[in-house]
Amino acid sequence: MKNLTVDVAVIGAGTAGLAAYRAARARGARAVIVESGPYGTTCARVGCMPSKLLIAAAEASHAIDEAPGFGVHVEGAKRVDGREVMDRVKRERDRFVGFVVEGVERIPATDRIAGRARFLDRHTLDVDGHTRVSARAIVIATGSRPVVPSILEGAGDRLLVNDDVFAWDTLPRSVAVFGPGVIGLELGQALSRLGVRVVVLGRGGRVGPLADPVVRESFLKSISEELYVDPDAHVKRVTRITDGVEVEYTRLDGAVRTESFDYALAATGRRPNVDGLGLEALGLEFDAAGVPRFDPRTLRVGDTNLFIAGDASNFIPLLHEAADEGRIAGDNAARHPDVQPGKRRTPLAVVFTDPQIAIVGEGFAKLVPGTFEAGEASFEDQGRSRVMRRNRGHLRVYADRASARFLGAEMAGPAAEHIGHLLAWAAANRMTVASMLEMPFYHPVVEEGLRTALRDLDAKLRTPQAIAA
């Protein structure tokens, strides 16, 4: 048994964990980082980057399908080579992972501990029985893992999670995707555009992160032109059969359908990796997901010496948020007990479907009825969008009635990843709608659709009803 005494111990070497370790070191703390699996972060290995590589291939395929609409015709049949697609996905993915691993390997070997950590008390970790770490403060940055509903277990060895997709050597013929969240929509549409037969089935009516019913319906209408998406499907049975999986479900029109697929892909959410750490013996208060209750401003767990960051916190599971949380948690762990609120950014989320989705601010669901106005614009007749044959989707922007300050937006449409950034910057700078309209808008660009929505919002804010409110 090796015994170490440090200022800060970080459990997990993902995005949040690495940021926490570096922040603690930057404050002058003696820190170590404990990791039980391979280095490389969820984003680089099985998340952001490999999924965008698959989407990029799908966009190339879709461009060929759309070319005749411009009068451009390709001679002969289009051919998607699944092995070549997946070879590039894995090759480039490994390159991104390599950069992360190189960064980890630059951490002194004495600061890296391999193994699974478990709390003995609030200051002591046991790492697989070979190392005992005593720390003044500890950061939990253990990430998350996919959740698989019990009804899907009938798929047996043909049941996949999104991590498994990026281990394929070639593309399958068909996949039933369960869960129309971010992962399910991105992978489902990408696979469909690459020639895989896909259905996307959900429960409860949620579509990605969208809460605004107008934007949600516009997006669902658009994506349903390419593949079958039912956000509130009634799945009766999922069964392993000889050559794949059989799914029995009720379609939107009420018809009961039984279809066979090569695989069932569970994209039904993720669970924070906080079980198995021994937290239950530390006298902490937990939420319904089993996560220790913490202050989102400081990332401190109760009034303890423990901090939590990244997907493990189950707060905002996005890479840039994980990096920020890790930095805040690591800095506060190093300065404990003199913890300080960290700087949090304006919320921004993007989904890389087509049309893309962007959520800026707290989103429609967090707005208080009667306190805001909404302006909107459709992209169906927006000039540049029609030029590119990408004229699908809808934008809704929100502002406070009393101050006319811009609050946020929900969007499904072309260039949402870029427009979302502009709107997030406007929200971060607490701009009014009038001041946003004073900014330059070039012609012809998709951003002119944003100007249309802002003009609509500005007019509503100037009505007697809004002024009176």
PEQUIWO-V106036 format. One line per field, one symbol per residue. ss: DSSP state (2 for helix, 1 for strand, 0 for the rest). A space follows every 10 residues. Layout:
BEGIN
ss->???
END
This chain:
BEGIN
ss->0111111111 1000222222 2222220000 1111100000 0222220222 2222222222 2222222222 0000000000 0222222222 2222222222 2222200022 2111001111 1001111000 1111111111 0001110002 2222222211 1222200000 0001111100 0222222222 2220001111 1000001001 0022222222 2220000111 0001111111 1001111111 0000011111 1011110001 1100000022 2000010000 0101000001 1000011102 2220000022 2222222222 2222200000 0000000111 1000011111 0002220000 0111111100 0022222000 0001111111 0000111111 1110022222 2222222200 0122222000 0000002222 2222222222 200222220
END
